[in-house]
Amino acid sequence: MTTLTIVNPSDETVISEIEAFDVEQTDAAIERAVTAQKLWAAWTPADRAAALRRFAAAVEADVENLALLEVRNSGHPIGNARGEAAHVAQVLQYYSAAPERLIGKQIPVAGGLDVTFLEPIGVVGVITPWNFPMTIASWGFAPALAAGNAVVLKPAEWTPLTSLRLAELGLQSGLPEGLFQVLPGEGRVAGDRLVTHPEVRKIVFTGSTLTGRSIMAKAAAQVKHVTLELGGKSANIVFADSDLEKAAATAPYAVFDNSGQDCCARTRLLVERSAYDRFMELLEPAVKRFVVGDPADSATEMGPLVSKPHFDKVASYVPDDTDVAFRGSAPSGPGFWFPPTVLTPRSETDRTVVDEIFGPVVAVLPFDDEADAIRLANSSAYGLSGSIWTQSLDRALRVSRAVEAGTLSVNSHSSVRYTAPFGGVKQSGLGRELGPDAPLSFTETKNVFIAIGAQ
Ligand code: NAD
């Protein structure tokens, strides 16, 4: 039997050992999901909507418990963790409206009636990363359930606790047994089985580009649907005509939030050359003010990195001879602590500019003009997110249209609003989550023509 050792990243204590699902257990879970999905799809739309509303209410009532679990399991600051748990309830509430609104079309044709039905796909496998365990899970399971599917969710090895709790809450809310199951397990075992099992008709994967590519290739063997939310190396573009004080004060939050373990982190800070020196003067105190420490303390803005292997990966990008402009603080002693770090690489092709480090490390680069900013922003293989700071509406719109990314914000660092679509282009992924259309990506359109006989 393989077990997953769950460690508190703030103090390195072992929280629990959890049995990892093997292939046989995963197969059994998928079979249960097949049965449950048929039952669920036969419920009336109003009954499915009511069950999702009860699920939302159960999550809402459990926000504090879920948040404390995330603080211990993932090292998220308590304020962030409360927001993440509340977000899950909001996502469920939002998609609880969908069962009664998945409306097909009636298409004008000769000789009869042509109608479309939005049928559920069947069983959906959701595979999640460790950086935002419960929110990312909800982006998959809430619209999938709303569209009449069953969900088998495999959380990341290091952070299964909040997902397991969400499955309990779903069951307590009256979802059919087996409809929403969480399988703690290894990616190459339970995760891989979700991808290869023929009864799983769609995979929603969030994680690294490397794993996403291999999942897409394996899904192709069965022509299985995939949604992929992958890596990022997003640009925060600061023009000289922007509110520099605000841009500098907010830039640390755009990259150090969640210790930089955020696919949308603006890890390339591009600053117009004429404003570069002033911007760096403003940025330094903002970085030094960033509150790094005990995630259970409500004043904390940044906790530790998630694990020792991940700490080692992030640290490998900042060896002693790195061009560090300035750094914030971090606690010493046990825990995987890494200080907010600002680099000024000498080359645009430096690996700190190219690679997704997934830690609190930002690379600052100057640019000459608007065209140069767009060229630099688009020089990444990724295209997930980004910010544009300027007081010119014309420029904001020109640059927004020119930057190759799925999710942009102007004069803010907003990335995720559950009411709006989210996702990436290029190597950052395929498909969109959230927003009003998400349930559609968990349906198959069926067209039915009914002949009308002549009188
Ligand atoms: P990862 O790819 O290592 O793992 C993600 C999940 O996939 C885990 O549950 C893992 O167990 C599973 N997995 C691993 N190998 C598998 C296989 N062969 N078959 C099936 N499942 C497998 O990624 P990670 O390190 O957990 O997460 C960090 C990455 O996630 C970063 O690249 C980050 O940018 C990305 N991410 C993207 C988004 C987004 O929305 N675009 C959001 C969060 C994280």
Boltz pocket constraint, residues with backbone or C-beta under 6 A from the ligand:
constraints:
  - pocket:
      binder: B
      contacts: [[A, 127], [A, 128], [A, 129], [A, 130], [A, 131], [A, 132], [A, 136], [A, 154], [A, 155], [A, 156], [A, 157], [A, 185], [A, 186], [A, 187], [A, 188], [A, 190], [A, 191], [A, 192], [A, 195], [A, 206], [A, 207], [A, 208], [A, 209], [A, 211], [A, 212], [A, 214], [A, 215], [A, 228], [A, 229], [A, 230], [A, 231], [A, 232], [A, 262], [A, 263], [A, 356], [A, 358], [A, 384], [A, 424], [A, 428], [A, 429]]
      max_distance: 6.0
